[in-house]
């Protein structure tokens, strides 16, 4: 969580909190790893999508709190 909160402090704009390219990159990489170890890709995708979205929401809340905006 410290890294997420640090990222919220250093990002200049709220729009920078959600980086869809980065989300897609992370999901793609974990799906490739799942394939390589014969693990269900759909399960990995669901788990990571939930984890990433929760992290983004947390970072967004921290960004708003650190900037005093809504």
N, C-alpha and C positions, 0 to 999 in steps of 0.2 A: 504494500500500500504506500510505502514511503516514496517509491518511484512514481507512482501514479500522482500522488499529491505534489511531488516536485515538478512533474511535467505540467500540472495545472498552473503552478506559479510562474513558470517561464514562458508559457505560450501567450503570445501577444493578443490573439483574438479568440473568441469563443468558437468560431468556425474551425479553428485549428485543432480543437479537442477531438473532433471526429474526422479521421483520415481514412476514407473508405478504401483507398489503395492499400494502406497498411493492414486494415482488417482483412481484405481479400488475400493479401500476401501471407498473413499468418495462417488463415484457414487453409489455403492451398498447401502450405508447407506441412501442416499437421496431417492433412489428408494423405499427402505423399508418404509421410512416415508411417501412417496407419497401413497403407497399402504394402509397404515394404516389410511389415511384420505380420501381415495377414490379420489385421484388426479391422472391424467394420468402420468404413469411412463415414457412413451416415451418423453413427454414434459419436465419433470424434468431432464431426462437424457441428452436431447439436450441442455438445458439451462446450466446445471452444467458442461457438457463437454466443452462448449464454454467458460464459466467462468474460469474453471481450465486451459484450454489450453492457454487462454490469460494471466493468472497469471504466468504460466510457462514461456511463451515467455518474459514477462516483467522481471521476475527474471533472466532469461538467459542473457538478455541485460545488466542488472545491474551487474551480475556476471562478464561478460566480461569487463565492464567499471571499475569495482573495481580491477580487476586483470591485466588490461592492455593487455588482450589477444584478439584474434579473434576467 
